[in-house]
Amino acid sequence: MNVQIGNIIKLARKKNKITLQDLSEKTGLSISYLSLMERGLNDPTLENLNKVCFALNLTLSDLITQAENSAAVIIHPEERETIFKNEGYLYEIAYNDTRKINCIFMTIDNNELHVSNAHVNDEIGYVVKGSIMLEIEGVQYEANAEDCIYIEAGKNHSYRKIGDEECLTVWFNISGDVRI
């Protein structure tokens, strides 16, 4: 299913303050099915799309029109998708569709060492708040709020928050095998 359609359904549900459980009860569809639908990971029938649209006060025509016109330009914090969440850190992705550039928010709230695998493409990071100690190929670098970080593809690296304040960084890299 089109990811945009799933996003529109999710946004309409949240706008109407309806939980997946509520939507499940209104439509007769399972929570897991609805969750997959919102993430664009299943192929719902027209009948099921109509059930969801009716429960959200949308028409199927409205849904399709919005999907055709909605390559999201603005992603609000509550619209980010969590891709990793463990004790001490959280990774969220802002655009999880067919964009050429990934935008990942990384929040670190403990001082433990986190090891990252080398990446296929270069990446650029920006420290929004707090401080982070990076080790890239055995060399340590301290980055503070408003500093930028450049990590070349294939470089092993690790990081840890330093100081008491939570550390928030934003990372940009090229999606998949795209090379510049």
C-alpha positions as CSV (number, residue, x, y, z in Angstrom):
1,M,0.0,0.0,0.0
2,N,1.1,3.6,-0.6
3,V,2.9,4.9,2.5
4,Q,1.3,8.3,2.0
5,I,-2.2,6.7,2.4
6,G,-1.0,5.1,5.6
7,N,0.3,8.3,6.9
8,I,-2.9,10.2,6.1
9,I,-4.9,7.5,8.0
10,K,-2.6,7.8,11.0
11,L,-2.7,11.6,11.0
12,A,-6.5,11.6,10.7
13,R,-6.8,9.0,13.6
14,K,-4.5,11.1,15.8
15,K,-6.2,14.4,14.9
16,N,-9.5,12.8,15.9
17,K,-7.9,11.5,19.1
18,I,-8.8,7.9,18.2
19,T,-6.5,5.1,19.4
20,L,-5.8,2.0,17.3
21,Q,-8.0,0.1,19.8
22,D,-10.9,2.5,19.2
23,L,-10.5,2.3,15.4
24,S,-10.3,-1.5,15.6
25,E,-13.7,-1.5,17.5
26,K,-15.3,0.9,15.0
27,T,-14.1,-1.0,11.9
28,G,-14.0,-4.6,13.1
29,L,-10.4,-4.8,11.9
30,S,-7.6,-6.0,14.1
31,I,-5.1,-3.6,15.8
32,S,-2.2,-5.3,14.1
33,Y,-3.9,-5.0,10.6
34,L,-4.6,-1.3,11.2
35,S,-1.0,-0.7,12.4
36,L,0.4,-2.3,9.2
37,M,-2.0,-0.2,7.2
38,E,-0.8,3.0,8.8
39,R,2.8,2.0,8.0
40,G,2.0,1.1,4.4
41,L,2.9,-2.5,5.0
42,N,-0.2,-4.3,3.8
43,D,-2.6,-4.2,0.9
44,P,-6.0,-3.5,2.3
45,T,-9.1,-4.2,0.3
46,L,-11.3,-1.3,-0.8
47,E,-13.9,-2.6,1.6
48,N,-11.5,-2.2,4.5
49,L,-10.2,1.2,3.4
50,N,-13.9,2.3,3.2
51,K,-14.5,1.0,6.8
52,V,-11.4,3.0,8.0
53,C,-12.4,6.1,6.1
54,F,-16.0,6.0,7.5
55,A,-14.7,5.7,11.0
56,L,-12.4,8.7,10.5
57,N,-15.0,10.8,8.7
58,L,-13.1,10.7,5.4
59,T,-14.2,9.6,1.9
60,L,-12.1,7.2,-0.1
61,S,-11.9,10.0,-2.7
62,D,-10.5,12.4,-0.1
63,L,-8.0,9.8,1.0
64,I,-6.7,9.2,-2.5
65,T,-6.6,12.9,-3.4
66,Q,-4.7,13.7,-0.2
67,A,-2.2,10.9,-0.9
68,E,-1.6,12.2,-4.5
69,N,-0.9,15.7,-3.2
70,S,1.0,14.8,-0.1
71,A,4.7,14.3,-0.2
72,A,5.2,15.6,3.3
73,V,7.1,18.8,3.5
74,I,6.8,19.3,7.3
75,I,7.1,16.4,9.8
76,H,6.0,17.3,13.3
77,P,7.8,15.6,16.3
78,E,4.8,13.3,16.9
79,E,4.9,12.1,13.3
80,R,8.5,10.8,13.5
81,E,8.8,7.0,13.4
82,T,10.8,5.3,16.2
83,I,13.4,3.0,14.6
84,F,15.4,2.1,17.7
85,K,14.6,2.6,21.3
86,N,16.7,1.1,24.0
87,E,17.6,2.2,27.5
88,G,19.7,5.3,27.1
89,Y,19.0,6.2,23.5
90,L,16.2,6.8,20.9
91,Y,16.5,6.9,17.1
92,E,13.6,8.5,15.2
93,I,13.3,9.0,11.4
94,A,11.5,12.0,10.0
95,Y,10.9,10.8,6.5
96,N,10.4,7.1,6.0
97,D,9.3,7.0,2.4
98,T,11.0,7.2,-1.0
99,R,13.1,10.4,-0.2
100,K,16.7,10.4,-1.3
101,I,18.0,11.8,2.0
102,N,17.4,10.3,5.5
103,C,16.9,12.5,8.5
104,I,17.4,10.8,11.8
105,F,17.0,12.2,15.3
106,M,19.2,10.6,17.9
107,T,18.5,11.3,21.6
108,I,21.0,10.0,24.2
109,D,20.2,10.2,27.9
110,N,22.8,8.1,29.5
111,N,26.6,8.3,29.5
112,E,27.3,4.7,28.3
113,L,29.3,3.9,25.2
114,H,27.2,3.2,22.1
115,V,28.9,1.5,19.1
116,S,27.6,2.1,15.6
117,N,28.4,0.0,12.6
118,A,30.3,1.7,9.7
119,H,27.8,3.0,7.2
120,V,27.5,2.7,3.4
121,N,27.3,6.4,2.8
122,D,28.8,9.5,4.4
123,E,26.7,11.2,7.1
124,I,26.5,14.6,8.6
125,G,25.4,15.3,12.2
126,Y,24.3,18.4,14.0
127,V,24.3,18.7,17.8
128,V,21.0,20.4,18.8
129,K,21.6,20.3,22.5
130,G,24.0,18.7,25.0
131,S,27.4,17.3,24.2
132,I,28.7,14.1,22.7
133,M,32.1,12.4,22.6
134,L,32.6,10.5,19.3
135,E,35.4,8.1,18.5
136,I,36.0,7.6,14.8
137,E,38.6,5.1,13.8
138,G,40.3,5.4,17.2
139,V,40.3,9.2,17.4
140,Q,38.1,11.0,19.9
141,Y,36.2,14.2,19.1
142,E,34.0,16.3,21.4
143,A,31.0,18.0,19.8
144,N,28.8,20.5,21.7
145,A,25.5,22.2,20.9
146,E,25.5,23.8,17.4
147,D,28.6,21.8,16.3
148,C,28.5,19.8,13.0
149,I,30.0,16.4,12.6
150,Y,31.1,14.6,9.4
151,I,31.6,10.9,9.3
152,E,32.9,9.3,6.1
153,A,31.4,6.0,4.8
154,G,33.0,2.9,6.1
155,K,34.4,4.5,9.2
156,N,33.8,2.6,12.5
157,H,32.6,4.9,15.2
158,S,31.1,5.0,18.7
159,Y,29.6,7.7,20.8
160,R,28.6,8.6,24.3
161,K,26.8,11.6,25.9
162,I,29.0,13.7,28.1
163,G,27.7,15.9,30.8
164,D,24.4,15.8,32.6
165,E,22.1,17.2,29.9
166,E,20.3,15.0,27.4
167,C,22.1,15.0,24.0
168,L,20.0,15.5,20.9
169,T,21.6,15.2,17.5
170,V,20.2,15.2,13.9
171,W,21.8,13.1,11.2
172,F,21.5,13.3,7.5
173,N,22.6,10.6,5.0
174,I,21.8,9.5,1.5
175,S,19.2,6.6,1.3
176,G,20.2,3.2,0.2
177,D,22.7,2.8,-2.6
178,V,22.4,6.4,-3.9
179,R,25.8,7.9,-4.3
180,I,26.7,11.6,-4.9
